[in-house]
Amino acid sequence: MAKYDQSYEEVLRIERDTLDSLLTTVDRDVLDRIVDLLRTVKPNSKKVITAGCGTSGMAAQKIAHTLSVVEVPSFFLSPANSIHGGMGAIQKGDVVVLFTKGGNTGEIVNYIPVCREKGAVIIGVTEDENSILGKNCDILLKIVVEREPCPWKLIASGSIVATIAVWDAIAFTVMRHNGFTKEQFYLTHPGGSVGDKLRAGK
């Protein structure tokens, strides 16, 4: 037995249970709406912009990357840079995905009036439908976890694992239903061991 086994197992079990709970807690109709919307992004020459602060920002960056890999043009827009001109990237018909667990993070709330004025679609990812983001987004994706695995139940960890898992499900569903091929994948990912495997399979 490893020295810190009890701690390892507690954290891993909580996060495993968090992922299991998504099968019954995530609204599938909302996922369908998001998938349908994202499938229109590339054909309509639009883009997805993600934003979040702290750990939510790290998740937002990863999610934007995954969407781009499967040919949904996406990028992360830093909340710090956005209020210094970066919001000029947001245009009519774009999809802006805002991540904030509590739904009231000031830097993220800043995006809402800009998106409204410019005619961008807001997807809000939060646990609180009564928050500022929850009440002011076009599509609310509510992700709630029973607890975070840190001793104070505060550090965003299980909730971020859950958020990334849900967006993986969204991205790969878009990929499947858009007919994304290995040839297209090779164009977007020619580097590294993934590129080597795709090249060998051509």
C-alpha angles and dihedrals in degrees: 000000000000119000096250100031095129092057094044092051094046093053095043093048093050091050092045090052090048091057092046091053092058090073089070105024104051115087106240093198089059090050089052091052091051094047091049090050095047091050088064096051100086097036089053093046092242131130143220119239120193129195138178141142129241114342090354087057091054089052091047091054092050092047093050089051093050092050091050091050090059093048100263100127105233143155140177116249112204112233089219093053095039095072090050096060102296092111087073085084090068111092138172113295096014119133115236115195113198120195122198123139095210094035097226104082105143097219090054096043086059090073095059102076091042092053091047093050093046098042099244121152114244121212109190118204109194142121094235119070089184093059124102091262093043091055097041106043126097094223121025117206104189115200115181126176126193094230144341113244098232117104092256095042088232111098108096103241114112088039091053092047087052093048093051092046092052092049091048086056090050095046096047092046089054089048093052096046094044090056093242108186136205088247090059090045090055090054091055096038113033094141135083128009091317090058090047091053093047091048091051091051096052 
